[in-house]
Amino acid sequence: MLNLFLLQSLNGIQFGILLFLVAAGLTLIFGVMDLINLAHGVLYMIGAYLTAAFAAMTGSFAYGILIALPATLAIGIALEVLVFRRLYDRSHLDQVLATFGLILILNETVKIIWGSAPLSVPMPEAFSGSIQLMGNLRYPTFRILIIAAGLATALGLYFMVNHTRLGMLLRAGATHGAMVSALGVNIRRLFMIVFGLGAMLAGFAGGMVAPILSVDPGMGDSILILTFVVIVIGGVGSVRGAFVAAILVGLVDTLGRSFGPMLLRNLLDPAAAAQMGRTLAPMLVYILMAAVLYLRPTGLFPMGGGTR
């Protein structure tokens, strides 16, 4: 039982890391640009498809994801210039409607280019095995790579936001955009950089998950819902809050699905426990969100004076 708990906890952390990579870009976009982007999950899907395509072309997952990252960045910047730049001064309802339409367009574009059938990315040979952690507990090497890459990205984001000129402009632009613009900063260029960075982070998450999940149209829609839950729990605009909330959501979701039915067997017969467990497990994340909002309506780490 202890080994199962540790294994599922690692799975929860790995899932939380993926959620953070998507949520970090989205919370930066909302915190700095005040833009509700429902199409952010599509960029996660595009990153996965580009990784699959370039990995097939080069025969290497590493080359595939290295090429997919700048490609996703370029697509994000192109979308910002062609579409999102026209939405900054519009109402949130207009932004929701426009970005929902973009979801439909990009999902169909992916089907036209790659078809509706799921794609698979071969597991890199160097990370195809498992590592012995303790006793007889082994964990897949590639999932450890995902955790390590996510933690490195989180540290890089923390350094960028808190210790660089770009981070200073991001924090200032989040609360005093007009003042930053008056001081001579090209606020439109700043918005373009933020959006491109957010797109690349989402694409990175999609590329990293491609070898362990099937790559299919609409794969970004389900993760988008949990991403918004992460942002609400962590505090809108807070990168630190997004990280903490993503790990919490990943653990609650994974452990709830694994151990919920087991705990219910102590109260109900096995068939009823399994049925109720499958019903209640997906609700745990939203119960967590409701509890956090009841205690802290602005989230665990509200943005306050800027993006943190």
GIWOJO-V254938 format. One record per helix or strand of 3 or more residues. SS is the DSSP state (~ for helix, > for strand). FROM is the first residue (numbers start at 0). TO is the last residue. If there is no record, write none. Layout:
BEGIN
ss=[SS	SS]
from=[FROM	FROM]
to=[TO	TO]
END
This chain:
BEGIN
ss=[~	~	~	~	~	~	>	>	~	~	~	~	~	~	~	~]
from=[1	39	60	83	91	124	129	136	140	164	176	186	218	238	269	283]
to=[32	57	81	85	113	126	133	139	162	174	181	208	233	263	280	294]
END
